[in-house]
Structures are given as structure tokens and as C-alpha cells.
Amino acid sequence: MRRRSFLAELFDFIRSNKAYLLAPIIIVLLLVGILILLGGTKAAPFIYTLF
């Protein structure tokens, strides 16, 4: 049996349980994670001007 990725399992869970309210929460968490990762790079001054 092939092992599935975490995102595939999460997508199947949301779709099978009709838990579509989780999608915006996951999207916001991913965006915050990307901002945190970019905050430590040379792109940080450009990100801080957005806020």
C-alpha cells in the first residue's frame, strides 16, 4: 500500500467530511508561515513595508 502525503490526506478529510470551513484557516496558516520564512531572508524589508 502506497503512503499518501499529509496534504493529500488533509484534502481528502476536508472533502469527505464536508469540512469546508477548515479551508480558509489552512490558507491563512500557510500564508503566515510563508511570511515567517521570508522574514528571515533579504526580502524582509519589502515585507515589513506591507504592514
C-alpha contacts under 8 A as a table, 3 or more apart, distances in Angstrom:
res1	aa1	res2	aa2	distance
4	R	8	A	6.40
4	R	9	E	6.68
5	S	8	A	5.30
5	S	9	E	6.34
6	F	9	E	5.15
6	F	10	L	6.10
7	L	10	L	4.97
7	L	11	F	6.04
8	A	11	F	5.13
8	A	12	D	6.17
9	E	12	D	5.14
9	E	13	F	6.11
10	L	13	F	5.03
10	L	14	I	6.22
11	F	14	I	5.21
11	F	15	R	6.14
12	D	15	R	5.07
12	D	16	S	5.85
13	F	16	S	5.30
13	F	17	N	5.92
13	F	19	A	7.76
14	I	17	N	5.51
14	I	18	K	5.61
14	I	19	A	4.83
14	I	20	Y	6.11
14	I	22	L	7.24
14	I	23	A	7.81
15	R	18	K	5.10
15	R	19	A	6.74
15	R	20	Y	7.33
16	S	19	A	7.87
19	A	22	L	5.92
19	A	23	A	7.90
20	Y	23	A	5.56
21	L	24	P	6.47
21	L	25	I	7.42
22	L	25	I	5.28
22	L	26	I	6.23
23	A	26	I	5.20
23	A	27	I	6.18
24	P	27	I	5.02
24	P	28	V	6.14
25	I	28	V	5.24
25	I	29	L	6.21
26	I	29	L	5.08
26	I	30	L	6.16
27	I	30	L	5.14
27	I	31	L	6.25
28	V	31	L	5.09
28	V	32	V	6.17
29	L	32	V	5.14
29	L	33	G	6.13
30	L	33	G	5.03
30	L	34	I	6.22
31	L	34	I	5.08
31	L	35	L	6.25
32	V	35	L	5.06
32	V	36	I	6.20
33	G	36	I	5.08
33	G	37	L	6.22
34	I	37	L	5.09
34	I	38	L	6.13
35	L	38	L	5.10
35	L	39	G	5.91
35	L	47	I	7.70
36	I	39	G	4.99
36	I	40	G	7.09
37	L	40	G	5.96
37	L	41	T	7.40
38	L	41	T	5.28
38	L	42	K	7.80
38	L	43	A	6.19
38	L	44	A	6.21
38	L	47	I	7.87
39	G	42	K	7.86
39	G	43	A	6.85
39	G	44	A	4.61
39	G	47	I	7.17
40	G	43	A	7.83
40	G	44	A	6.41
41	T	44	A	5.81
42	K	45	P	7.18
43	A	46	F	5.53
43	A	47	I	6.49
44	A	47	I	5.08
44	A	48	Y	6.18
45	P	48	Y	5.28
45	P	49	T	6.51
46	F	49	T	5.44
46	F	50	L	7.02
47	I	50	L	5.41
47	I	51	F	7.40
48	Y	51	F	5.57
